[in-house]
Amino acid sequence: MPITSQNPGSTRFGDAPVSDIQAAGMLMPGVVKPVIFTIEARLVQKSLGKLVDDDQRGLRHSIVQSIG
């Protein structure tokens, strides 16, 4: 799912705000967008961070709202 720092204060349906930007490896506040896609593992160059438990719960809630 893509993460963006564009308009973090103005979330849309399905957006999941990231509260701990430092742990997520982000430089500024952002949201996870409700777009699900896959990418081949060989294309991933490195991990920038990890969503903390609260942000993971928020993301799960967002997914449930989006797909039921």
N, C-alpha and C positions, 0 to 999 in steps of 0.2 A: 504494500500500500504506500502511495507517495506521501511524503511529509513536506509541507510548505510553510514558509514564514510570511507568505502574502496574506494580509488581512487577518491576523490571528485573533483580533478582538471581534471580528464579524464572522462567526461560524455559521455554516449552513447545515441543513439536515444531514445527519450522518457523520459530520466532522467530529473528531475526537481531539480536544486540546491536549497538548503536551505540557505538563506542569513542571517537570524536572528537566529543563533543557540541558543542563550540564551533564547529567547522567546519560541523556540521549545523544550527546555529542553535538548539540546544536549551538549556534552562536547567538540566536535570537528566538523569541517565542514563536511557536508554530502549531499547526494542527495536522493530524493524519486525515487524509481525504478518503472518502468511502469508495475507492476504486480498487478492485482486486485484480491482480494480474500475476503472472509468474515470470521469472527470469532464470536463465540457466546459471547454475552455481559457478561455473567457470568464468562468468562475466563479472562476478563480484570481486572487487579488488581488495577491499578491507572493510571492517566494521568500524563505524564511527562512535557507536555507543549502544545503549540498551534502554528500553523503556522500563521505568520502575514499576513495581506492582500496581500502584494506584493508576498509572497511565495505561497499563495493560488491561486493568479492569474497565477503564473508560473506553478503551478501544473495543473490547469484547461487547460492551453494552451498545456501542455505536453499530457494530456489525449486526447484532440482534435486531436493533431498530430498523436497519436498512433492508435486511433480507427476511426478517421474521422468525 
